[in-house]
Each structure stands twice: as C-alpha cells, then as structure tokens.
C-alpha cells in the first residue's frame, strides 16, 4: 500500500504530470478566453460593421487565440515547435497542389469580402439560383431560396459570373410591357395608365411613373409603363399593377390584341375568304362535297 501511494505521489510531483496539467489548463482557459474575446469584439463592432464582417472578425479572433493557446500547450508538453512549423509548411505546399480548386475558392472568397458586392441578408441572383445570403464562408456562399432550399455557390463561380444584388438599393422599378391595337388612342392610353399608377398605394410618387413608346410591333403597338416601389413592396406592386391595368383597359374598351397574320399572293393581292354556313351539300362544288373525288381518276382516264 505504501509503495502504491509513493508511486502515485512520485507521478503527481513529476515534471511530466505538471506539464500535462499546465497544458490542460492552458487549453481550457484559452478556449474560454477565445470565446469571450470573439463575442466581445462582435458586440463592440456591431454598429460599425455589417453582419458578415462581424462574423469574420469573430472567427479570426477565435481561431487565432486557439492557435496560440495550442502552441503554448504543445510547448509545455515538450514538443519542438520548429519541427512542427517545418512539417506544417511542407504539408501546406502539398495541400496547395492537391486542392487547387479549394485554393481558388479561398482566394475568391477574400476578393468577395474585400469588394463587398453583397452582405448576409441580401437577396442575390447568380445563374439560375436566387435567394437570401445566409453566410459567406471561405470556400462558398450559402443561399436560401424562396421555396426554402439551401443552395451552395462556390466563391470562384461568384467572381467569374454575373451577380445581381436585388436588395442593394431601397427602391426598385417595375417595367410593364403592354401591347394595344393599332387603332388605340395613345393619349387616352397614357392617361389611363397614369391614373392606374397614381391610384395604386404601393406605387411611389417620386420617381414618377414613365410612359414609353417602344415600337410598332407585328400585331400591336408596344408600350412600356415603368413604376417604382420600395424594395420590400416590389412583389405587391407587380401583382397589383397587372391586375389594375387589365381592369382599367377593359373598362375603357382598349383592346390587347392577339397575334395577327395577313395571307396574300405575290401579285394577286390578298386571297378572298368566304365563310359559308348551312349550305346544302347538293349546292356545294364537287371538290367540296366530295374531297376524294378530285383525287380519283375518271373512267375515261382509267381506260
């Protein structure tokens, strides 16, 4: 029993146990300090930086403190940091050659953070994906689409492709292209459309609505009505304006025509067309009464 107690006492008082205890204390205290410092920096810079920059500052400060604490703990345990740094350098070079795509995404992520074309919470459109930015990570950007799906877009794709930020500015413009019949009075049409824009509660008075004549189309006169709304009310404006314009045009008798075509010969002008209703079959021409007769040879021809 005394030998066992002496063995435990010798182990507890040994340098290895003391070094291990110090390393454990360093790790525990370091993790606690790293978490407190990252949260404190986030609260301190809350009014000066946006959400993405605050998240980046918190991550960098946390991992930097953890790295320093881990190096101190390993030094207490007797590890030679010089050898570890050399091995880390060789490993970094090997990983760089093995993961060129990841390195490209990482560098592209730094460009996105520096350029700041969007922030967390913005609604962006990249290719076929449109959604709210959830996070801007070192390798990719996470989006939440309007049908509640998560889309991961690599940072390299964001740098190389066209990106549209739908929520960067406080107001947006709706462009409505309308086709009306050629006999329509354009002044009356303009007055009706402006009245609809003025009566819509979502449409802004400033900037003013625009009435733009686009072109003489194949079957209609093409008009564009441009109205403005606040960003968060854009969908309401889009739905209500189309309903109000259609109702207003029907009320005053302005026609929205279907596509039309005119048939004619090269020299004889337009082809005459006659609609015949309720004509006895006996009075119809032979080719009309019996369409197969025109293709059947007569008896004389057969002989």
C-alpha positions in Angstrom: 0.0 0.0 0.0 2.8 2.4 0.9 4.6 1.6 -2.4 1.4 2.3 -4.4 1.0 5.7 -2.6 4.6 6.5 -3.2 4.2 5.7 -6.9 1.2 8.0 -7.2 3.0 10.7 -5.3 6.0 10.4 -7.5 3.9 10.6 -10.6 1.9 13.6 -9.3 5.1 15.5 -8.5 6.8 14.6 -11.7 7.6 17.1 -14.4 5.5 15.2 -17.0 2.4 15.4 -14.9 2.9 19.1 -14.1 3.5 19.8 -17.8 0.3 17.9 -18.8 -1.7 19.7 -16.1 -0.4 23.1 -17.3 -1.2 22.2 -20.9 -4.8 21.2 -20.0 -5.2 24.4 -18.0 -3.9 26.4 -21.0 -6.4 24.7 -23.3 -9.4 25.2 -21.1 -8.6 28.8 -20.2 -7.6 29.5 -23.8 -10.9 28.3 -25.2 -12.9 30.3 -22.7 -10.8 33.4 -23.4 -11.2 32.9 -27.2 -14.9 32.6 -26.9 -15.2 35.7 -24.7 -12.9 37.8 -26.9 -14.7 36.8 -30.1 -18.1 37.7 -28.6 -16.8 41.0 -27.1 -15.4 42.1 -30.5 -18.6 41.2 -32.2 -20.6 43.4 -29.7 -18.0 46.2 -29.9 -18.1 46.4 -33.7 -21.8 45.8 -34.1 -22.6 49.4 -35.0 -19.5 49.8 -37.3 -19.5 46.6 -39.4 -22.2 44.6 -41.1 -23.1 41.0 -40.1 -20.7 39.3 -42.5 -17.7 41.4 -41.3 -18.6 40.8 -37.6 -18.8 37.1 -38.3 -15.4 37.2 -40.0 -13.8 39.2 -37.1 -15.2 36.7 -34.6 -13.9 33.7 -36.4 -10.4 35.1 -37.0 -10.0 36.2 -33.4 -11.3 32.9 -32.0 -9.1 30.7 -34.2 -6.1 32.9 -33.7 -6.3 32.7 -29.9 -6.9 28.9 -30.1 -3.9 28.5 -32.3 -1.7 30.5 -29.9 -3.0 28.5 -26.9 -2.5 25.2 -28.7 1.1 26.2 -29.5 1.7 27.1 -25.8 0.2 23.8 -24.6 2.3 21.8 -27.0 5.4 23.6 -25.9 4.6 22.7 -22.3 4.4 19.1 -23.3 7.9 19.3 -24.7 7.2 19.4 -28.5 9.7 21.2 -30.7 7.6 23.9 -32.5 10.4 24.4 -35.1 10.0 20.9 -36.4 6.2 21.3 -36.4 6.4 24.6 -38.3 8.6 22.9 -40.9 6.2 20.0 -41.3 3.3 22.4 -41.5 5.0 24.3 -44.3 5.6 21.1 -46.3 2.0 20.0 -45.6 0.7 23.3 -46.8 2.5 23.1 -50.1 1.3 19.6 -50.7 -2.3 20.5 -49.9 -2.0 23.5 -52.2 -1.0 21.4 -55.2 -3.6 18.8 -54.3 -6.5 21.2 -53.8 -6.2 23.9 -56.4 -10.0 24.3 -56.6 -10.2 24.9 -52.9 -7.4 27.4 -53.0 -9.1 29.2 -55.9 -12.3 29.4 -53.9 -10.5 30.6 -50.9 -8.8 33.4 -52.8 -12.1 34.3 -54.5 -13.7 34.5 -51.0 -11.1 37.1 -50.0 -11.9 39.1 -53.0 -15.7 38.9 -52.2 -15.0 40.0 -48.6 -12.9 42.9 -49.8 -15.2 44.1 -52.7 -18.4 43.5 -50.7 -20.9 43.2 -53.6 -23.4 41.7 -51.1 -23.8 41.0 -47.4 -25.5 38.5 -45.2 -29.3 39.0 -45.5 -29.2 40.4 -49.1 -31.1 38.7 -51.9 -28.9 37.9 -54.9 -29.2 36.2 -58.2 -26.4 34.0 -59.5 -27.1 32.0 -62.7 -30.4 30.1 -62.0 -30.2 30.5 -58.2 -32.0 33.4 -56.4 -32.1 33.6 -52.7 -31.1 35.2 -49.4 -27.5 35.1 -48.4 -27.1 33.0 -45.2 -23.4 33.0 -44.9 -20.2 33.9 -46.7 -17.7 31.2 -46.0 -14.1 30.8 -47.1 -15.0 28.4 -49.8 -18.6 29.1 -50.7 -21.7 31.2 -50.2 -24.9 29.7 -48.8 -28.2 30.8 -50.2 -31.8 30.1 -49.0 -34.2 30.2 -52.0 -37.7 31.5 -51.8 -39.0 27.9 -51.7 -36.8 27.3 -48.6 -34.0 25.3 -50.2 -30.3 25.7 -49.4 -28.0 26.4 -52.4 -24.2 26.3 -52.1 -22.4 28.5 -54.6 -18.6 28.3 -54.8 -16.8 31.6 -54.4 -15.0 31.1 -57.7 -18.3 31.0 -59.6 -19.4 34.2 -57.9 -16.3 36.0 -59.0 -16.4 34.7 -62.6 -20.1 35.0 -63.3 -22.6 37.9 -63.4 -24.1 38.6 -60.0 -27.3 40.6 -59.3 -28.0 42.1 -55.9 -31.8 42.5 -55.7 -31.7 44.2 -52.3 -28.8 46.6 -52.5 -30.9 49.7 -53.1 -34.0 50.8 -51.2 -36.3 51.1 -54.3 -36.9 49.0 -57.4 -38.6 49.7 -60.8 -41.2 47.5 -62.4 -41.2 47.6 -66.2 -44.6 46.5 -67.7 -44.6 45.9 -71.5 -48.2 46.2 -72.9 -49.4 45.7 -76.5 -52.5 47.5 -77.7 -54.4 47.6 -81.0 -53.3 49.9 -83.8 -56.5 51.9 -83.6 -55.9 52.8 -80.0 -55.7 56.5 -79.0 -52.3 56.7 -77.3 -53.1 59.8 -75.4 -56.1 58.1 -73.9 -54.0 55.1 -73.1 -51.4 57.2 -71.4 -54.0 58.9 -69.2 -55.5 55.6 -68.2 -52.1 54.1 -67.3 -51.0 57.1 -65.3 -54.3 57.1 -63.5 -53.8 53.4 -62.6 -50.3 54.2 -61.3 -51.5 57.2 -59.2 -54.3 55.1 -57.7 -52.0 52.2 -56.6 -51.0 52.7 -52.9 -47.7 50.8 -53.4 -46.5 52.8 -56.4 -44.2 55.7 -55.4 -45.0 59.3 -56.5 -41.2 60.0 -56.8 -39.6 58.9 -59.1 -42.6 59.5 -61.3 -44.1 56.7 -63.5 -42.9 56.6 -67.1 -44.9 56.1 -70.2 -42.6 54.9 -73.0 -43.5 54.0 -76.6 -41.3 51.1 -77.7 -42.1 50.1 -81.3 -44.7 49.3 -83.9 -45.0 45.5 -83.4 -46.3 42.9 -85.8 -49.8 42.9 -84.3 -49.8 45.7 -81.7 -48.3 49.0 -80.6 -45.9 48.1 -77.8 -45.9 50.4 -74.8 -43.8 50.3 -71.6 -45.1 51.5 -68.2 -42.4 51.9 -65.6 -43.4 52.4 -61.9 -41.3 52.4 -58.7 -41.9 50.8 -55.3 -40.0 50.2 -52.1 -37.9 47.0 -52.2 -40.0 45.1 -49.7 -43.2 46.0 -51.6 -42.0 45.1 -55.0 -43.9 41.8 -55.3 -47.1 43.5 -54.1 -46.6 46.2 -56.8 -46.0 43.6 -59.5 -49.2 41.7 -58.7 -51.5 44.6 -58.2 -50.4 46.7 -61.2 -51.0 43.9 -63.7 -54.5 43.3 -62.3 -55.3 47.1 -62.2 -54.0 47.7 -65.7 -56.0 44.9 -67.2 -59.2 46.0 -65.5 -58.7 49.7 -66.5 -58.1 48.8 -70.2 -61.2 46.6 -70.2 -63.3 49.4 -68.6 -62.5 51.9 -71.4 -62.5 49.4 -74.2 -58.8 49.4 -75.1 -58.0 46.1 -76.8 -55.0 44.0 -76.1 -54.8 42.1 -79.5 -53.8 38.6 -80.3 -51.1 37.9 -82.9 -52.5 38.5 -86.4 -51.3 37.4 -89.9 -52.4 38.6 -93.4 -52.3 36.0 -96.2 -51.8 37.1 -99.8 -50.4 36.1 -103.2 -47.3 37.6 -104.8 -49.2 39.5 -107.5 -52.9 39.0 -107.0 -53.1 40.7 -103.6 -55.0 39.3 -100.7 -56.7 36.0 -101.0 -60.5 36.1 -100.8 -62.0 34.1 -98.0 -65.8 33.3 -97.7 -67.4 31.7 -94.7 -70.3 29.5 -95.8 -72.9 28.3 -93.2 -75.8 25.9 -93.6 -75.4 25.3 -97.4 -77.0 22.0 -98.7 -74.5 19.5 -99.9 -76.1 19.4 -103.3 -75.3 23.1 -103.9 -71.6 22.7 -103.0 -69.0 22.2 -105.7 -67.9 18.7 -106.3 -64.5 19.2 -104.8 -66.1 20.5 -101.6 -68.9 18.0 -101.4 -66.6 15.0 -102.1 -63.0 15.9 -101.4 -61.8 12.5 -102.5 -63.4 12.9 -105.9 -60.8 15.4 -107.0 -58.1 12.8 -106.4 -60.0 9.9 -108.1 -59.3 9.4 -111.9 -62.4 9.2 -114.1 -63.4 6.2 -116.1 -62.0 7.6 -119.4 -58.7 8.3 -117.8 -58.5 4.8 -116.4 -59.1 3.4 -119.8 
